[in-house]
Each structure stands twice: as C-alpha cells, then as structure tokens.
Amino acid sequence: MIKPTKNEISAVICSLNAEETIYKCLKSIQENGITEIILVDGNSIDSTKDIAKKFTNKIYNDPGKGLAIARNLGISKASREYILNFGCDNILHKDTLNLMMENLNEKTIGVSTMTKLLNPNKNFLSWSINQYKLSRYYPGYRNVIGTPNLFPRKILLDFKYDPNMRWSDDADLCDRLSLIGYKFKISNAFVYEIGSDNIKSLLNRWKEYGRGDSKIYKKYYKDWTFKRKIKSLLHPLYVDFILPISKIDFKYKAVILPFLLLIVFIRYYGWLIYSKEKN
C-alpha cells in the first residue's frame, strides 16, 4: 500500500448543535492541509452550519437517527481515497495526520490516535478523564478503534457502519473487518478534545457506551461460544477499570479509583436499562 497524502483524505465530521466547538475543529483540519471537508449535520438549531460554511460548501443534513447513518452519508459524498472520521469536538494537532498515515498498510487499514482534553478544568474530574485517556488509549494494536480514525474509503463503502449499532458502530465495524484479517492501531499521535469534562457529559457518555455493549451482545451472542459471551460481559470491567488501573502510575492509583468505579457502574447501568431495547 502506498502511503496516502493529505490531498487524498476527505474529513467527515458529524455534528449536532456544536457551535461552541465546530470553528476550532474545522480550522484545525483546514490548517492540516485537508481540502475536502464534509459536514453531516443532524438539523442543528444553533449556528453550527453557518460557522461551517466558512470552511466548506459540502454540508448535508441527516435524519437524526444515529451516528452510523450520518457517517455513511458523509462517506458516500466524499471523493478522496481515505476518510478521516473526526468528532466535532476534536482538534487536530499539526503532526497528527502524518503519524496516522505512516501506520497504514495492507493489513493495518484503520488507524486512530491518543486523545486528551484541551485546556481542562483544574478539578478532579478533568484530571481523572485525562489520566483515563492516557492509560486506556496508548499506542499499539487494538481489536477496536474509535473516532478519530483514518480508513480507506473503499473499505467503509464495502463495510458500512451498521445503523442499528448506535454507540457501538465502531466496535461492530472492527469486529466484521477483523474476521477477514484486517488490523487496527492507535498511533503515537494526539488529538485534543473540547468540552467533555463535566459530570453530565460523563454520565451520558458512559451510559451510552453501556447501550452499545448491549447492542453488540444482542447482535452476536447466538453465534458466540460461552467463553466469548463471558468476555463480552466482562468487557466494561476490563477496559474501564482493569486496563487503566494497571497502566496508571502507582502513586495515582488510589486517587483515581472512585472515578474508574463510577464509569464502570454507569456503563453496566446503561447496559442493563437498554438491554430490552430492540436493535
């Protein structure tokens, strides 16, 4: 595989009432040399689309039925060979794209990044979120990668995001691709995140992660072995507690313990309350 250049990348951003973050997000993409920016908006009622018009004329509306549908729409409108799926609350560092592109090859077709908060509040919650991110999303191969990520467009056209897998569409995509031998990696590049260090955002996000866990389990459990089912049931505990606590510096382990226990509890709570929801 020939390494892509920035001119071969389309950035796809999905937004909803993101006027507080969208300018910095799109400006960072533009400053990194990506010339095709596609915004898929879920009918925002604020000035998100007006701000975006300063950076792109490729603005589309989605029906507001989930991120997977919005992503598939944006990818279908792209013209470049590679897709950068990017959050409307993310900011691209100047070296990030180069580091991501260097990790793409014939087998490693999906590359993500490390993330950390931009100008975090000086409180326990913000500190905990950053520590969590650094200990959870470190460089190396992974079974699943999330946004932001870089994939060949052809792959994302052939293996579309499943609209039924709300909050688990990344995991579902990677599961399907890994079955045919593809690999995924977190690069040693950083992307910054804006405005997610408040308790309301935290609780909503981890509750929806639990919802995603529930959808993945219901979609595949009939084909899984008993061992695979147990692995799925223990997944939130492993990724949100065991893995981070094992990576965090010893002197901070006791300090961050309440935060990790909280997000694990909220994730399992989300799994429980959405377990009867139809896919």
The 8 nearest C-alpha neighbors of each residue, nearest first, counted from 0:
[[1, 104, 105, 2, 103, 3, 106, 108],
 [2, 0, 3, 104, 103, 105, 4, 100],
 [1, 3, 0, 100, 4, 101, 103, 104],
 [4, 2, 7, 1, 100, 5, 8, 81],
 [3, 5, 6, 7, 2, 8, 100, 97],
 [4, 6, 7, 8, 33, 32, 3, 96],
 [5, 7, 4, 8, 33, 34, 32, 79],
 [6, 8, 79, 5, 4, 80, 81, 3],
 [9, 7, 81, 5, 79, 6, 82, 80],
 [8, 10, 82, 35, 79, 36, 83, 77],
 [9, 11, 83, 36, 82, 37, 84, 35],
 [12, 10, 37, 84, 73, 38, 83, 85],
 [13, 11, 38, 85, 86, 87, 39, 37],
 [12, 14, 39, 40, 38, 69, 87, 11],
 [15, 13, 40, 87, 17, 41, 39, 12],
 [14, 16, 43, 41, 17, 40, 42, 13],
 [17, 15, 43, 45, 18, 47, 44, 14],
 [16, 18, 15, 19, 47, 21, 20, 14],
 [19, 17, 47, 21, 20, 46, 16, 45],
 [18, 20, 17, 21, 22, 47, 16, 23],
 [21, 19, 88, 18, 17, 22, 23, 24],
 [20, 22, 24, 18, 87, 23, 17, 25],
 [23, 21, 24, 25, 20, 26, 50, 51],
 [24, 22, 26, 21, 25, 20, 27, 90],
 [23, 25, 90, 21, 22, 27, 26, 89],
 [26, 24, 28, 27, 22, 23, 21, 29],
 [25, 27, 29, 23, 28, 24, 22, 30],
 [28, 26, 30, 91, 25, 24, 29, 90],
 [29, 27, 25, 31, 26, 30, 33, 91],
 [28, 30, 26, 31, 32, 33, 27, 25],
 [29, 31, 27, 32, 28, 26, 33, 93],
 [32, 30, 28, 29, 33, 93, 27, 91],
 [31, 33, 30, 29, 34, 5, 28, 6],
 [34, 32, 29, 5, 35, 31, 28, 6],
 [33, 35, 32, 36, 29, 6, 9, 8],
 [34, 36, 9, 33, 10, 37, 8, 55],
 [37, 35, 10, 55, 9, 34, 11, 38],
 [38, 36, 11, 57, 10, 58, 12, 73],
 [37, 39, 58, 12, 13, 11, 40, 59],
 [40, 38, 13, 59, 60, 58, 69, 73],
 [39, 41, 14, 60, 42, 13, 15, 61],
 [40, 42, 63, 61, 15, 43, 60, 14],
 [43, 41, 40, 60, 44, 15, 61, 63],
 [42, 44, 16, 15, 45, 41, 40, 47],
 [43, 45, 16, 42, 46, 47, 15, 48],
 [44, 46, 16, 43, 47, 18, 17, 48],
 [47, 45, 49, 18, 48, 50, 44, 16],
 [48, 46, 18, 50, 17, 49, 45, 16],
 [47, 49, 51, 50, 46, 52, 43, 58],
 [50, 48, 46, 52, 51, 47, 53, 45],
 [49, 51, 47, 48, 52, 53, 46, 22],
 [50, 52, 48, 53, 49, 54, 47, 55],
 [53, 51, 55, 54, 49, 50, 56, 48],
 [54, 52, 51, 50, 55, 49, 56, 22],
 [53, 55, 52, 51, 25, 56, 26, 36],
 [56, 54, 52, 57, 36, 53, 51, 37],
 [55, 57, 58, 52, 54, 37, 51, 53],
 [58, 56, 37, 55, 38, 59, 36, 35],
 [59, 57, 38, 56, 39, 37, 60, 55],
 [58, 60, 39, 40, 38, 57, 61, 73],
 [61, 59, 40, 39, 41, 42, 62, 58],
 [60, 62, 41, 63, 69, 40, 39, 59],
 [63, 61, 64, 41, 60, 42, 69, 68],
 [62, 64, 41, 61, 65, 42, 69, 66],
 [65, 63, 62, 68, 66, 61, 162, 69],
 [66, 64, 67, 63, 68, 165, 69, 162],
 [65, 67, 69, 68, 70, 165, 64, 13],
 [68, 66, 162, 70, 160, 69, 65, 161],
 [69, 67, 71, 70, 66, 162, 65, 72],
 [68, 70, 66, 72, 67, 71, 61, 39],
 [71, 69, 67, 73, 72, 68, 66, 74],
 [70, 72, 74, 68, 73, 69, 67, 75],
 [73, 71, 69, 75, 70, 74, 68, 76],
 [72, 74, 70, 76, 75, 71, 11, 39],
 [73, 75, 71, 77, 76, 72, 70, 11],
 [74, 76, 72, 73, 77, 71, 156, 78],
 [77, 75, 73, 74, 72, 78, 37, 57],
 [78, 76, 74, 75, 79, 9, 73, 37],
 [77, 79, 76, 80, 9, 35, 75, 74],
 [80, 78, 7, 8, 9, 81, 77, 82],
 [79, 81, 152, 7, 151, 8, 78, 82],
 [82, 80, 151, 8, 152, 79, 150, 7],
 [83, 81, 9, 150, 152, 149, 8, 10],
 [82, 84, 149, 10, 148, 85, 11, 9],
 [85, 83, 11, 148, 147, 82, 10, 146],
 [84, 86, 147, 12, 83, 146, 11, 87],
 [87, 85, 89, 88, 12, 147, 146, 13],
 [86, 88, 89, 21, 14, 24, 12, 13],
 [87, 89, 193, 86, 20, 192, 24, 21],
 [90, 88, 192, 86, 191, 87, 24, 193],
 [91, 89, 24, 191, 27, 190, 192, 92],
 [90, 92, 27, 190, 28, 93, 89, 95],
 [93, 91, 95, 94, 190, 90, 189, 27],
 [92, 94, 95, 31, 91, 96, 30, 27],
 [95, 93, 92, 97, 96, 98, 188, 31],
 [96, 94, 188, 98, 92, 97, 93, 189],
 [95, 97, 99, 98, 94, 100, 93, 31],
 [96, 98, 100, 99, 95, 94, 101, 5],
 [97, 99, 101, 95, 96, 100, 188, 94],
 [100, 98, 96, 97, 101, 102, 186, 110],
 [99, 101, 97, 102, 103, 98, 96, 2],
 [100, 102, 98, 99, 103, 97, 2, 104],
 [103, 101, 100, 99, 104, 110, 98, 186],
 [102, 104, 107, 100, 108, 101, 110, 2],
 [103, 105, 107, 0, 106, 108, 102, 2],
 [106, 104, 0, 107, 108, 103, 181, 1],
 [107, 105, 181, 104, 182, 108, 180, 103],
 [108, 106, 182, 104, 183, 103, 109, 105],
 [109, 107, 103, 106, 150, 104, 183, 182],
 [108, 110, 183, 150, 149, 107, 184, 148],
 [111, 109, 184, 149, 148, 185, 183, 99],
 [110, 112, 148, 185, 147, 186, 144, 184],
 [113, 111, 185, 186, 188, 189, 114, 190],
 [112, 114, 189, 136, 188, 137, 190, 187],
 [115, 113, 190, 189, 191, 112, 132, 192],
 [114, 116, 191, 129, 192, 132, 117, 190],
 [115, 117, 192, 191, 119, 193, 118, 129],
 [116, 118, 191, 192, 119, 193, 115, 194],
 [119, 117, 116, 120, 193, 121, 194, 192],
 [120, 118, 116, 117, 125, 121, 196, 126],
 [119, 121, 122, 125, 118, 196, 126, 124],
 [122, 120, 119, 125, 123, 126, 124, 118],
 [121, 123, 124, 125, 120, 126, 119, 127],
 [122, 124, 126, 125, 127, 121, 128, 120],
 [123, 125, 127, 126, 122, 128, 196, 197],
 [126, 124, 128, 196, 127, 123, 122, 120],
 [125, 127, 123, 129, 124, 128, 130, 122],
 [128, 126, 130, 124, 125, 129, 131, 123],
 [129, 127, 131, 125, 130, 126, 132, 124],
 [128, 130, 132, 126, 131, 127, 115, 133],
 [131, 129, 127, 133, 128, 132, 134, 126],
 [132, 130, 128, 134, 129, 133, 135, 127],
 [131, 133, 129, 135, 130, 134, 136, 128],
 [132, 134, 130, 131, 135, 136, 137, 129],
 [135, 133, 243, 131, 246, 132, 247, 136],
 [134, 136, 132, 243, 133, 131, 137, 242],
 [137, 135, 113, 132, 133, 134, 138, 185],
 [136, 138, 135, 133, 113, 134, 139, 185],
 [139, 137, 185, 186, 187, 136, 113, 140],
 [140, 138, 185, 184, 141, 137, 186, 187],
 [139, 141, 184, 183, 185, 142, 138, 182],
 [142, 140, 143, 184, 183, 139, 144, 185],
 [141, 143, 183, 173, 144, 140, 182, 174],
 [144, 142, 141, 170, 173, 183, 145, 169],
 [145, 143, 111, 141, 183, 169, 142, 146],
 [144, 146, 169, 147, 148, 111, 143, 170],
 [147, 145, 148, 85, 84, 86, 111, 144],
 [146, 148, 85, 84, 111, 145, 86, 112],
 [149, 147, 111, 146, 84, 110, 83, 145],
 [148, 150, 83, 110, 82, 109, 84, 111],
 [149, 151, 109, 82, 81, 108, 152, 148],
 [152, 150, 81, 153, 154, 80, 82, 155],
 [151, 153, 81, 155, 80, 154, 82, 150],
 [154, 152, 156, 155, 151, 157, 80, 81],
 [153, 155, 157, 152, 156, 151, 158, 150],
 [156, 154, 158, 152, 159, 153, 157, 151],
 [157, 155, 153, 154, 159, 158, 152, 75],
 [156, 158, 154, 155, 159, 153, 152, 160],
 [159, 157, 155, 156, 154, 160, 172, 176],
 [158, 160, 155, 156, 157, 161, 71, 172],
 [159, 161, 67, 168, 172, 162, 71, 158],
 [160, 162, 163, 164, 168, 67, 159, 171],
 [163, 161, 67, 164, 68, 160, 165, 65],
 [164, 162, 278, 161, 165, 214, 168, 67],
 [165, 163, 168, 167, 162, 161, 214, 166],
 [164, 166, 167, 163, 168, 65, 211, 162],
 [167, 165, 211, 168, 208, 207, 164, 210],
 [168, 166, 211, 164, 170, 165, 169, 171],
 [167, 169, 164, 171, 170, 160, 166, 165],
 [170, 168, 172, 171, 167, 145, 173, 144],
 [171, 169, 173, 167, 168, 172, 143, 174],
 [170, 172, 168, 174, 169, 173, 167, 175],
 [173, 171, 169, 175, 174, 170, 168, 160],
 [174, 172, 176, 170, 175, 171, 143, 177],
 [175, 173, 171, 177, 172, 176, 170, 178],
 [174, 176, 172, 173, 178, 177, 171, 179],
 [175, 177, 173, 178, 174, 179, 181, 172],
 [176, 178, 181, 180, 174, 179, 175, 173],
 [177, 179, 176, 175, 180, 174, 181, 173],
 [180, 178, 177, 176, 181, 175, 174, 182],
 [179, 181, 177, 178, 182, 176, 106, 107],
 [180, 182, 177, 106, 176, 179, 107, 108],
 [181, 183, 107, 106, 177, 108, 180, 109],
 [184, 182, 109, 107, 141, 140, 110, 108],
 [183, 185, 140, 110, 139, 141, 186, 111],
 [184, 186, 111, 138, 112, 139, 110, 140],
 [187, 185, 138, 112, 188, 99, 111, 184],
 [186, 188, 138, 112, 113, 185, 189, 98],
 [189, 187, 95, 186, 112, 113, 98, 190],
 [190, 188, 113, 114, 112, 95, 191, 92],
 [189, 191, 114, 91, 90, 92, 113, 112],
 [190, 192, 90, 115, 117, 116, 89, 114],
 [191, 193, 89, 116, 117, 88, 115, 90],
 [194, 192, 88, 117, 195, 116, 89, 191],
 [193, 195, 196, 192, 88, 197, 116, 117],
 [194, 196, 197, 200, 193, 201, 192, 116],
 [197, 195, 125, 194, 124, 198, 201, 200],
 [198, 196, 200, 199, 195, 201, 124, 194],
 [197, 199, 201, 200, 202, 196, 124, 203],
 [200, 198, 202, 201, 197, 203, 204, 196],
 [199, 201, 203, 198, 197, 202, 195, 204],
 [200, 202, 198, 204, 199, 203, 197, 205],
 [203, 201, 199, 205, 204, 200, 206, 198],
 [204, 202, 206, 200, 201, 205, 199, 207],
 [203, 205, 207, 201, 206, 202, 200, 208],
 [206, 204, 208, 266, 207, 202, 203, 265],
 [205, 207, 269, 266, 209, 203, 208, 204],
 [206, 208, 210, 209, 204, 205, 166, 203],
 [209, 207, 205, 211, 210, 206, 166, 266],
 [210, 208, 270, 266, 269, 212, 206, 207],
 [209, 211, 207, 270, 213, 208, 269, 212],
 [210, 212, 167, 166, 208, 214, 209, 213],
 [213, 211, 209, 215, 210, 214, 216, 208],
 [212, 214, 210, 270, 216, 211, 215, 274],
 [215, 213, 211, 217, 216, 212, 218, 164],
 [214, 216, 218, 212, 213, 217, 211, 219],
 [217, 215, 213, 220, 214, 218, 219, 212],
 [218, 216, 214, 215, 219, 220, 213, 221],
 [217, 219, 215, 216, 214, 220, 221, 278],
 [218, 220, 216, 221, 222, 217, 215, 223],
 [219, 221, 223, 216, 222, 217, 218, 228],
 [222, 220, 219, 223, 218, 217, 224, 216],
 [221, 223, 220, 219, 224, 218, 227, 228],
 [224, 222, 220, 221, 227, 228, 219, 225],
 [223, 225, 227, 226, 228, 222, 220, 221],
 [224, 226, 228, 227, 229, 223, 230, 220],
 [227, 225, 229, 224, 228, 230, 223, 231],
 [226, 228, 230, 224, 225, 229, 223, 231],
 [229, 227, 231, 225, 230, 226, 223, 232],
 [230, 228, 232, 226, 231, 227, 233, 225],
 [231, 229, 227, 233, 228, 232, 234, 226],
 [230, 232, 234, 228, 229, 233, 227, 216],
 [231, 233, 229, 230, 234, 228, 235, 216],
 [234, 232, 230, 236, 231, 235, 229, 237],
 [233, 235, 231, 237, 236, 232, 230, 238],
 [236, 234, 238, 237, 239, 233, 263, 266],
 [235, 237, 233, 240, 234, 239, 238, 263],
 [236, 238, 241, 234, 235, 240, 239, 242],
 [239, 237, 242, 235, 240, 236, 234, 241],
 [240, 238, 236, 235, 237, 263, 243, 259],
 [239, 241, 236, 243, 237, 259, 242, 238],
 [242, 240, 237, 244, 243, 245, 238, 236],
 [241, 243, 245, 238, 244, 240, 237, 246],
 [244, 242, 134, 246, 135, 245, 240, 241],
 [245, 243, 247, 241, 246, 242, 240, 252],
 [244, 246, 242, 243, 247, 241, 134, 248],
 [247, 245, 243, 134, 244, 248, 242, 135],
 [248, 246, 244, 245, 134, 243, 252, 249],
 [247, 249, 251, 250, 246, 252, 245, 244],
 [250, 248, 252, 251, 247, 253, 246, 245],
 [249, 251, 248, 252, 253, 254, 247, 255],
 [252, 250, 254, 249, 248, 253, 255, 247],
 [253, 251, 249, 254, 255, 250, 256, 244],
 [252, 254, 256, 255, 251, 250, 257, 249],
 [255, 253, 251, 252, 256, 257, 250, 258],
 [254, 256, 258, 252, 253, 257, 127, 251],
 [255, 257, 253, 259, 258, 254, 252, 260],
 [258, 256, 260, 259, 255, 261, 254, 253],
 [257, 259, 261, 255, 256, 260, 262, 127],
 [260, 258, 256, 261, 262, 257, 240, 263],
 [259, 261, 257, 263, 258, 262, 264, 256],
 [260, 262, 258, 264, 259, 263, 257, 265],
 [261, 263, 265, 259, 264, 260, 266, 205],
 [264, 262, 266, 260, 261, 265, 239, 236],
 [263, 265, 261, 267, 262, 266, 268, 260],
 [266, 264, 268, 262, 206, 263, 267, 205],
 [267, 265, 209, 206, 205, 269, 263, 268],
 [268, 266, 270, 264, 269, 265, 209, 271],
 [267, 269, 265, 271, 266, 270, 264, 272],
 [270, 268, 206, 209, 266, 210, 267, 272],
 [271, 269, 209, 267, 210, 213, 268, 273],
 [270, 272, 268, 274, 269, 273, 267, 213],
 [271, 273, 269, 274, 270, 268, 275, 210],
 [274, 272, 276, 270, 275, 271, 210, 269],
 [273, 275, 271, 276, 213, 272, 270, 210],
 [276, 274, 273, 277, 272, 271, 213, 278],
 [275, 277, 273, 274, 278, 272, 214, 213],
 [276, 278, 275, 274, 214, 273, 163, 217],
 [277, 163, 276, 214, 164, 218, 217, 165]]
